């Protein structure tokens, strides 16, 4: 009986691993299509890094405006 449970658990883990692989492949295909279409594609990590960099380095104003009278 324990062999059957162990086999079912292994099959469930294999199925889960295959699903994760398929999801990763789908994401890769979507990203490749968008890049081939000329779009700039960023993943969540890249977006977080861009946002953090922008927050740490706000744009400078070229010519500060004189105080309003």
C-alpha positions in Angstrom: 0.0 0.0 0.0 2.8 2.4 0.8 4.3 1.9 -2.6 1.1 3.1 -4.2 1.0 6.2 -2.1 4.6 6.9 -2.7 4.1 6.4 -6.5 1.1 8.8 -6.4 3.1 11.4 -4.6 6.0 11.1 -7.1 3.5 11.4 -10.0 2.0 14.5 -8.4 5.4 16.1 -8.0 6.3 15.2 -11.6 3.0 16.7 -12.8 3.7 19.8 -10.8 7.2 20.1 -12.3 5.9 19.7 -15.8 3.2 22.4 -15.2 5.9 24.8 -14.0 8.0 24.0 -17.0 5.1 24.6 -19.4 4.3 27.9 -17.6 7.9 29.0 -18.0 7.9 28.0 -21.7 4.7 30.0 -22.3 6.2 33.1 -20.6 9.4 32.7 -22.8 7.3 32.4 -25.9 5.2 35.5 -25.0 8.4 37.5 -24.2 10.1 36.4 -27.4 7.0 37.3 -29.5 6.9 40.8 -27.9 10.6 41.3 -28.5 10.3 40.2 -32.1 7.4 42.7 -32.5 9.8 45.5 -31.4 8.3 45.9 -27.9 10.4 46.4 -24.9 9.6 43.6 -22.5 10.6 43.7 -18.8 10.0 41.1 -16.2 8.8 41.9 -12.7 12.4 41.9 -11.3 13.5 44.3 -14.0 10.6 46.6 -13.4 11.3 46.7 -9.7 15.0 47.6 -10.4 13.9 50.4 -12.8 11.5 51.8 -10.2 14.0 51.6 -7.5 16.6 53.4 -9.6 14.1 56.1 -10.6 13.2 56.6 -6.9 16.8 56.9 -5.8 17.8 59.2 -8.7 15.0 61.7 -9.4 15.4 63.7 -12.6 17.1 67.0 -12.2 15.5 70.1 -13.5 17.5 71.8 -16.3 16.6 75.4 -15.4 15.0 76.0 -12.1 12.2 78.5 -12.4 12.5 81.8 -10.6 10.4 82.3 -7.6 6.9 83.5 -8.3 6.2 87.0 -7.2 
